[in-house]
Amino acid sequence: MASSPAQVQALLALPFNDLIFQAQQAHRLHFDPNAVQLSTLLSIKTGKCSEDCAYCSQSARHETEIEDHELMPLAEVLTAARAAKESGASRFCMGAAWRGPKQKDLTPVLDMVRQVKAMGLETCVTLGMLKEGQAQQLAEAGLDYYNHNLDTASDYYDNIVTSHSYEDRLTTLSKVRDAGINVCCGGIVGMGESREQRAKFISELASLDPVPESVPINLLVRIPGTPLDKSLTGAEQVDPLEFVRTIAATRIVLPTSFVRLSAGRSEMTDSLQALCFFAGANSIFYGDELLTTDNPGVAKDQALFKALGITPMKKKHSETVVTNLQSGIHRPLTAG
């Protein structure tokens, strides 16, 4: 059963060692504790987005230094996918800065999905809000995952986005589920929300039925020109141990999901990342860039994995866990 906001808040308030111990128990029950799933993320269309997400460098409403580019040619996407696979990634994610794709936009993306999947990679896209029938088209093309984040708790959401609603996000997630596509859904920590609101956000993720197979937890990267960079003070930045607590609580409440340590890793020390893996993170974005923000390079991640004794998760393992989750083989833990 999904945990209530109060139960998640109680988890976050535990002594640190007790919280990490519970997270390790949950992690080891369902996953290899020394294997991490590697995904590579490519921005296939950058900038000129009509939405007003306060954290985003790609909004046309914000004055950032991001260079816009239209949808990438198929050949360039496939070249990037091959490089990702050769570097060890098992999943290739493609992101486009749209409110939602028009059919003329979706058609070439379907070709990308088909051909990336033919390389033996898992496929994921994040394209914004989907219209009727679009999720089914993606499913027929062979899409494995669709990413659409809740971003933050429902009662804090209007502080971050006003151009589309929290309910709009739930509607797209429902369309993805109905089409039989795995859901990748998480959010961003450090946008000025309280611990209570972080607890509610985790609870709301766990209340999705079924729960997301992949849960990216991002640490806010403050980008010059975005509203959050202008409005947040240094005092509002999330303490590193509080971020680890968020990872641990997510692992306990969502024991069968991949918990991805996502944006913000370039600003984390190796020690902090190690704590996050210890707290139950078992997926990362792998490569030099995340859409428009920096990411640790492949060589740096490989060195960290070697130091920690972590190995890349094989695609077969990844598929088995997701299949078991959908079949109801894994049972959720009780958090409290």
C-alpha positions in Angstrom: 0.0 0.0 0.0 1.1 3.5 -0.7 2.2 5.5 2.3 0.5 8.7 3.4 2.3 12.0 3.5 2.4 11.8 7.3 4.1 8.3 7.1 6.6 9.6 4.6 7.3 12.6 6.8 7.9 10.2 9.7 10.4 8.3 7.6 12.3 11.5 6.7 12.5 12.4 10.4 14.1 9.1 11.4 17.7 9.0 12.7 19.8 9.0 9.6 21.3 5.5 10.3 17.8 4.0 10.9 16.5 5.5 7.7 19.4 4.2 5.6 19.1 0.8 7.2 15.4 0.6 6.1 16.3 1.8 2.6 19.0 -0.9 2.3 16.6 -3.6 3.4 14.0 -2.5 0.8 16.7 -2.2 -1.9 18.2 -5.6 -1.3 14.8 -7.3 -1.3 14.2 -6.4 -4.9 17.5 -5.4 -6.6 21.2 -6.3 -6.8 22.6 -3.6 -4.4 25.8 -3.3 -6.4 24.2 -2.8 -9.9 23.1 0.5 -11.4 21.0 0.9 -14.5 22.6 3.4 -17.0 20.5 5.6 -19.2 21.7 8.3 -21.7 19.5 11.3 -22.3 19.6 13.3 -25.6 17.8 16.6 -26.3 16.4 16.0 -29.8 14.7 19.4 -29.9 15.9 22.2 -27.7 14.3 25.5 -26.6 11.3 27.6 -27.7 9.0 25.8 -25.3 5.7 27.7 -24.7 5.4 26.5 -21.1 6.5 28.5 -18.0 8.2 25.9 -15.7 10.2 28.0 -13.3 13.2 25.7 -13.3 13.5 25.2 -17.1 16.2 26.7 -19.3 14.2 25.9 -22.4 11.1 28.0 -21.8 10.6 30.8 -24.4 9.4 33.0 -21.5 12.8 32.9 -19.8 15.9 34.8 -20.8 18.6 32.1 -20.7 21.6 31.4 -22.8 20.4 28.1 -24.2 20.9 27.7 -27.9 17.6 26.6 -29.6 17.6 23.9 -32.2 14.8 22.2 -34.1 14.2 18.4 -34.2 17.4 16.6 -34.8 17.8 14.5 -38.0 17.3 10.8 -37.5 20.9 10.0 -38.5 22.3 12.2 -35.7 20.1 10.6 -33.1 21.2 7.1 -34.2 24.8 8.2 -34.0 24.3 9.4 -30.4 22.4 6.1 -29.6 25.3 4.0 -30.9 27.8 5.9 -28.8 25.6 5.6 -25.7 25.4 1.8 -26.2 29.1 1.5 -26.8 29.7 3.4 -23.5 27.6 0.9 -21.6 24.1 2.5 -21.5 21.2 0.1 -21.7 18.5 2.8 -22.1 18.4 5.7 -24.5 16.1 8.6 -23.6 15.1 11.4 -26.0 13.7 14.7 -24.9 11.9 17.4 -26.9 11.0 20.8 -25.5 7.3 20.9 -26.5 4.1 21.6 -24.6 3.1 18.4 -26.5 3.9 17.0 -29.9 1.8 17.8 -33.0 1.4 14.8 -35.3 4.0 16.2 -37.7 6.4 16.3 -34.8 5.5 12.8 -33.5 5.9 11.0 -36.8 9.7 11.4 -37.0 10.0 10.6 -33.3 8.3 7.3 -33.9 11.0 6.5 -36.5 13.6 7.3 -33.9 12.0 5.0 -31.3 11.8 2.1 -33.8 15.4 2.4 -35.0 16.9 3.0 -31.5 15.1 0.0 -30.2 16.4 -2.1 -33.2 19.9 -1.4 -31.8 19.0 -3.4 -28.7 18.5 -0.4 -26.4 15.5 0.3 -24.2 13.8 3.4 -25.4 12.3 6.4 -23.5 10.9 9.7 -24.6 9.8 12.8 -22.9 7.7 15.0 -25.2 5.3 16.8 -22.9 1.5 16.3 -22.8 0.1 13.7 -25.2 -3.1 14.0 -27.2 -5.6 11.2 -27.7 -4.0 8.3 -29.6 -0.4 9.5 -29.4 0.5 7.2 -26.6 -0.8 4.2 -28.6 1.3 5.3 -31.6 4.4 5.3 -29.3 3.5 1.9 -28.0 3.1 0.5 -31.5 6.5 1.9 -32.3 7.9 -0.1 -29.4 8.5 2.6 -26.8 9.5 1.1 -23.5 9.2 4.2 -21.2 7.5 7.5 -21.3 8.8 10.2 -18.9 6.4 12.8 -17.5 7.3 14.1 -14.1 4.9 15.4 -11.4 7.8 17.8 -10.6 6.7 18.5 -7.0 3.8 18.1 -4.5 0.3 19.0 -5.8 0.0 21.8 -3.2 3.3 23.4 -4.2 2.9 22.9 -8.0 1.4 26.3 -8.8 4.5 27.9 -7.4 6.5 26.2 -10.2 4.2 25.9 -13.2 1.1 27.8 -14.2 0.8 27.1 -17.9 -0.5 23.6 -17.4 -2.0 22.0 -14.3 -1.0 19.1 -12.1 -4.2 17.3 -13.4 -2.9 17.7 -16.9 0.2 15.7 -16.0 -2.0 13.0 -14.4 -4.0 12.8 -17.6 -0.9 12.2 -19.8 0.3 9.6 -17.3 -3.1 7.8 -17.6 -2.8 7.8 -21.4 0.6 6.3 -21.2 -0.6 3.6 -18.8 -3.6 2.8 -21.0 -1.3 2.2 -23.9 0.8 -0.3 -22.0 4.0 1.8 -21.8 6.2 1.8 -18.6 6.0 5.1 -16.7 9.0 7.2 -15.8 7.8 9.8 -13.3 9.6 11.8 -10.6 10.4 15.3 -9.8 12.9 18.0 -8.6 14.1 18.6 -5.0 15.3 22.0 -3.9 12.7 24.3 -5.5 11.9 26.0 -2.2 9.5 23.3 -1.1 9.4 22.2 2.6 10.2 18.8 3.9 6.4 18.3 4.4 5.9 19.0 0.7 8.7 16.6 -0.3 6.9 14.0 1.8 3.6 14.7 0.0 5.4 14.5 -3.4 6.8 11.0 -2.6 3.4 9.9 -1.3 1.7 11.1 -4.4 4.2 9.2 -6.6 3.4 6.1 -4.6 -0.3 6.6 -5.0 -0.1 6.2 -8.8 -1.6 2.9 -9.7 0.5 1.1 -10.7 3.5 2.9 -9.3 6.1 4.3 -11.8 8.6 1.7 -12.9 11.3 4.5 -13.0 11.5 7.4 -10.6 14.0 10.2 -11.4 14.9 12.3 -8.4 16.5 15.5 -9.6 18.4 18.1 -7.5 17.6 21.5 -8.8 20.3 23.0 -11.1 19.9 26.8 -10.8 20.1 28.1 -14.4 20.7 31.8 -14.9 17.7 33.5 -16.4 15.1 31.1 -14.9 12.7 32.4 -12.2 14.0 29.9 -9.6 17.5 31.1 -10.0 16.3 34.6 -9.3 13.9 33.9 -6.5 15.7 31.3 -4.4 18.3 32.3 -1.7 21.3 30.2 -0.6 19.5 29.4 2.6 16.8 27.6 0.6 19.2 25.1 -1.0 18.7 21.6 0.1 21.2 20.2 2.6 23.1 17.2 1.0 22.0 14.9 3.8 18.4 16.0 3.3 18.7 15.0 -0.3 20.0 11.6 0.7 17.0 11.3 3.1 14.7 12.0 0.1 16.4 9.2 -1.9 16.1 6.8 1.0 12.4 7.6 1.7 11.6 7.2 -2.0 13.3 3.8 -2.0 11.4 2.6 1.0 8.0 3.8 -0.3 8.7 2.6 -3.9 10.7 -0.5 -3.3 10.3 -2.1 -6.7 10.9 1.0 -8.8 14.2 2.1 -10.3 15.2 5.3 -8.4 17.3 7.4 -10.7 19.8 9.9 -9.4 19.3 12.4 -12.1 20.1 16.1 -12.6 22.5 17.8 -10.2 25.1 15.1 -10.1 27.8 17.3 -11.6 27.5 19.4 -8.4 27.7 16.4 -6.1 30.9 15.0 -4.5 31.7 11.4 -5.0 30.9 10.8 -1.4 27.5 12.3 -1.7 26.7 10.2 -4.7 28.0 7.1 -2.9 25.5 7.9 0.0 22.7 8.2 -2.6 23.5 4.7 -4.0 23.7 3.4 -0.4 20.3 4.9 0.2 18.8 3.0 -2.7 19.4 5.0 -5.9 20.1 2.4 -8.7 19.9 4.3 -11.9 21.7 7.3 -13.4 21.9 9.4 -16.5 25.2 8.5 -18.1 27.0 10.9 -20.4 28.4 14.4 -20.6 25.1 16.4 -20.8 21.4 16.2 -19.6 19.3 18.1 -22.1 20.9 21.5 -21.4 22.8 21.0 -18.1 26.2 19.4 -17.3 26.6 15.8 -16.2 29.6 13.9 -15.0 31.5 12.4 -17.9 31.6 8.7 -18.7 35.2 8.3 -17.5 34.4 10.0 -14.1 31.4 7.8 -13.6 33.4 4.7 -14.5 36.0 5.6 -12.0 33.4 6.1 -9.3 31.8 2.8 -10.0 35.2 1.1 -9.8 35.8 2.7 -6.4 32.4 1.6 -5.1 32.4 -1.9 -6.7 29.3 -1.0 -8.7 28.6 -2.7 -12.1 26.2 -1.5 -14.9 22.9 -3.3 -14.8 22.3 -5.5 -17.8 19.2 -4.9 -19.9 18.0 -8.4 -19.2 18.0 -7.7 -15.5 16.2 -4.5 -16.0 13.4 -6.1 -18.1 13.0 -8.9 -15.6 12.4 -6.5 -12.7 9.9 -4.5 -14.6 8.1 -7.6 -15.9 7.9 -9.0 -12.3 6.5 -5.7 -11.1 3.8 -5.6 -13.7 2.9 -9.2 -12.9 2.5 -8.4 -9.2 5.4 -10.7 -8.1 7.0 -8.0 -5.9 5.2 -6.9 -2.9 5.5 -3.4 -1.5 7.0 -2.9 1.9 5.1 -1.1 4.6 6.7 2.2 5.6 5.9 3.6 8.9 
